[in-house]
């Protein structure tokens, strides 16, 4: 059963990735803006913690003066953190 679910997930990813590539060909290349600095905070999914760390790493390679703090406390912590202004990013894995 797990192998079937994994196969379905991989197949779905391949289909979505193929569609995303087609869309990306129509977009203009990203042009970083000038010196961007400040702080971003992410509060949310512990399941997505590694993805957020990878995203932050990529973002900081373009904007090294932006400090990104990531907390993986669970998806249910994202909405309150966003609503209160504690966080600017709220990854949820539901």
N, C-alpha and C positions, 0 to 999 in steps of 0.2 A: 504493500500500500504506500509506503514512504517513497519507494522508487517511482511509482506512478505519479505521485504528487510532485516530486522533484522534476520529473520529465515534463510534466505539464507546465511547471513554473519556468523551466528553461525555454520551452517552446514559446510561451507567452512573451518572455523577455526578448527572444530573437525576433518575433513579429513586431513588438513595440520598437525595438532598436532599429529595425529596418525602416519602419515608418518615420522614426525620428531623423534618420540620416537623410531621407528624402526631404523632410522639412528644412533641415539645416542647410541644404544646398540653395534654398531660396532666401536665406537670411544674409544680411550683410555681416562681414566679420566684426567681432567685438573690438571696440576701440576704448582702451582704458582712459578714464578721465584723469585730470591732473592729480596732484598730491592729495590723496584721500587719507584721512586719519580719524581716529576715534575709537569707540568701543562698541562691540556687539555682544549680546548675551543670548545664548540658546538654552532654553529649559524645556525638557520634554522627554520623549521616548528613550528608554535605556536600550532598547533593541536597535535603535538607529544611531547610537552613540558613535560607533566606528565610522558610519557614513558621514556624520556631521564633522568628525575629526578630519576626514579626508577632504570634505568640502572646504573646511576652514583652512587647511593646508594649501589647497589650490587658490583660494581667495587671497590668502596672505602672500602667495608668491607674486600676485599682481599688485596688491596693496599692502606692503610690509608694515605700514604705520597704523594698521587697524588691528587692535587687540580683540580677540574673540574668546569669550569664556563659554564653555560648554558644560552643562549639567544634564546627566541622564538619570532622571528620577522616576520616569514613567510617563506615559502619554497623558495621564489624567492631570499632570502638573502643568502642561503646556497652556491650556486656556486661561487659568487664573493668572499665570505669569504674564501672558500677553495682555490681558485685560487690565492688570494693575500697572503695566508699563515696566515691570521688572525685566522682561525679556523682549527682544525684537524678533526672535525666531522661536518657533514652537513646533518642533518635529513631533508627529504623532503616527503611531504604527497600527492604527485600528482599521 
